[in-house]
Amino acid sequence: MLRPDAPDIVRFEAPGGLAHEERLFQQAFDEGAARFSLAFWQQSRCLVVPHRWQSVPGIEAAQAHAAAEGWPVTFRRSGGACVFHGPGVLCVSGILASQHDAAPVDRVYEDFANGLGAAVASMGASGVSVGPAPDAPCDGRFNLLVGGRKLAGLAMRRRMREGRTVSLVHACLWMDGRLDAPIEAINEFESRLGLPGSYRADACMTLAEATAWTGSLNHLSRAFAEAAHRAALMPTC
């Protein structure tokens, strides 16, 4: 289990980060597995879309075009829409396992978003909230917002096996760099699938813009791990 004083950040070539997350999810079903684990990781530049999109008409042509533009497409098992990963993006995966009744989905989302929000606020961000961001990619009810602009999006999946319920909640947080090019890549990809593809970079924000963050990922991961403990996201027994 990750502790606040040792928040490892693992880096992968895509889609290695998603494979790592899937391994952690499956391991949570093992007898004796931790009730809560927290992982921080990054992977190389790519677009990431839900697994169900593999059956969308035109997906292969859209994939080929995106790859030719430097945005290979990979698939994840959680829901939502298209997002981008790369050096300026930090992925945070929380995995909760229960032998009893699992917490309601909205409660898991809220606790995870609030823990991440507390970490961001501790770094100097003001106007931190949780809610929708309709002009940003992969919108949902539990985006992490700063001043109404999207800083991170959340997705979740849950499975039950042999009486054990495992929930994976995942945040994709924009750290630094310009967002114009990746959001334009998402717009282009989704438009080729007949989707609106009309997101705006000014509806989004990076951590560097929101705070005085200077590039230390270890500081952010430690702050979030500490916030997770304070919010009782990480059971102590």
N, C-alpha and C positions, 0 to 999 in steps of 0.2 A: 504494500500500500504506500502511496506517495505521502510523504510528510512535508510540512511547510518549509523545513530547513533543507530539503533535498529535492527540489522540483525539477527533475530531469526533463529536458526538451530533446526529442528524438527527431532526426531529419531523414527524409526518404526521397528517392526518386519515385515519381508517381507511376503507378497507383500504390506504391508500397505503404504509404501512410494509412490508406483505407484498409489494406490487408492487415496492418498492425492493429487497427481499431477493431476489426472483425475478430481477430484472435483473442483480444482482451474480452470482447463480448462473449465469445464461446467459452472461455476459461471461467467466466463468472458462474456457469452452471455446475462447475465441478464441486464436489463435496469438500468443504473446508475452505472454499474461496472467500476472499474478503467481502464483507457486506457492501463496501463502497471503495471504489478506486478512481483515481483521477490521473489522466494522461495528457501531456502537452506534446504536440508534434507539428511538424511542417512537412510539406512535400513540394516537389518541383512544380513549375508553372503548368497549369492545366485548367480545363473546365470540368466541373463535377456535376453530374445530373442524377436524378433518381433512377434506380434500376428499371422501373416500369417504363421509362422512356425508350427502352430498347425496341419496343413494339410500335412506336410512333412512326407513321409514314414519313419517309424522307430522312430518317435518322442517320443512315449510313452516308448519304451525300453530305449532310450537315456536318457529320464527324470529319469527313475527308477534307472539307473546306476549312474547318476550324484548325485541323492539324497542319494544313498547308500554311496557315497564317501564324503558326507557332503556338497554337492552343490545342494540344491533344485532349481528347475527351475521355473521361473515365466515369464509372458508375458507382453509386453508393446505394446502400440498402434502406436508408431513411428517406423520409418524404421531402416535400418542398419542390423547388425548381432549380434552375441552373445557378451555380456559384463559381467563383474562381479560387484557386489555390496558387501559392507561389511564395517566394522569399519574404514578401511583405504581409503574409497572412499567418496568424497563429491559430491552430486548431486545438480546442480543449474538449476532451471527452470524459464525461462522468458516467460511471457504470454502477448501478445500484441493484443489489440482489436481495430477495426476500423469500423466506419460507412461509410467510403468512400473507395477509392481504396487502397488496402493493399500494403505495400512495397513489392518489388520483393523478392522472396525467398532468392536469393543469398545475397541481401542487409541485410536481417535479420540475416542470418548466419554470414556475415562478421562483422556486428556491434557487435553482441554478442561475437564472438570469439575475436575481438579486445579489447572489454571491459574486458574480462577475462584475455587476454594477458597483458593488462596494469596493472591489479591488480597483476599478477604474477611477472611482471618486477619490480613493486614497492617494491616487497619483496626481490629483489636481483637477480632474474634470468636473465641470459644474453643469447642472441641468440634466443629470442622468435619470433616465426613466425607462420603462418597458412598455412597448406597444407596437402598433402597426406602422409601416413605412411604405405606403402604396407606390411611391415613385422609385423605390430601391429594388434591386433584384432579390428574388426569393423572399417575398414579403410573407409575414405571418403575424400572429397576435403577440408573439414574445420576442420581438427584436429588442436589442439593447440600443437605446437612443441617447444621444447627447445633443441637447438643444433641438430636439425633434428630428435630428438626422441619424441615419442608421450607422452604428459602429460595429455591430455584430448581429448575426442571425443565428437562430437555434433550430435544431431539428431533433427528432426523437424516434426511437423504435422500442418495442416491448415484445417479449416472448415469454411463454410459460412452458416449462418442461419438467415432468415428474415432480410436480408440486412446488417448483422453484420459479419465481418470476424475476426476470432480469430486464432492467430498463437502461437504455443507452441514451443519454442526452448529450448533444454535440453543439458546440459553439464555433463559429468561424469569424474570427475577429481581424479587422483590417488594421494593420500596424502602421505602415508608412508607405510613401510612394504616391504617385499620381494614380487616380482611379479611373481617369477617362478611358484609357486604352482597354483595360479589362472589362469595364462595363459596356463599352462599344462591342467587344468580342461577344459578350453575353447577348446583347441586343441582336447582333448579326446571326448568331447561332439560333436563337429562339425564333427569329423572324423566318428563317429557312424551314422551320417546323410549323409555320402557320400561327405562331403565337405572337402577341402584341410586340414584344421586344422594344419597349419605349421607356426604359429606365434612364434616370438622370444621375450623373456623377455628383451634382450639387445636393442630392437628397441623401448623400452618404458622407462619412467622415472617417478619417484615420485617427489612431491613438495619438500619433505625433501632432496632429492638428488640434486634438481635444485637450492635450495635456503638455507638460514640459518633458515628456518622455524622450530620452536620448538614445534609445536603441538597445537597452539591456532587457532582453527577454526574460532572463532569470529573475529580475526584479518583479516583472508582471506576474510570472507564474507563482512566485513565492507569495505575492500579495493575494492572488486568487485562492491559493491553497489555504492561507490563513483565514480569508473571508469565508471559505467553505466550512472550516472548523467552527468559526463563530456562529454561522447560520445553521449549525448542526446538520450540514449536508453529509459529513463524514461521521458515521457512528463510531463511538469509541470502544464498543464492546461487541 
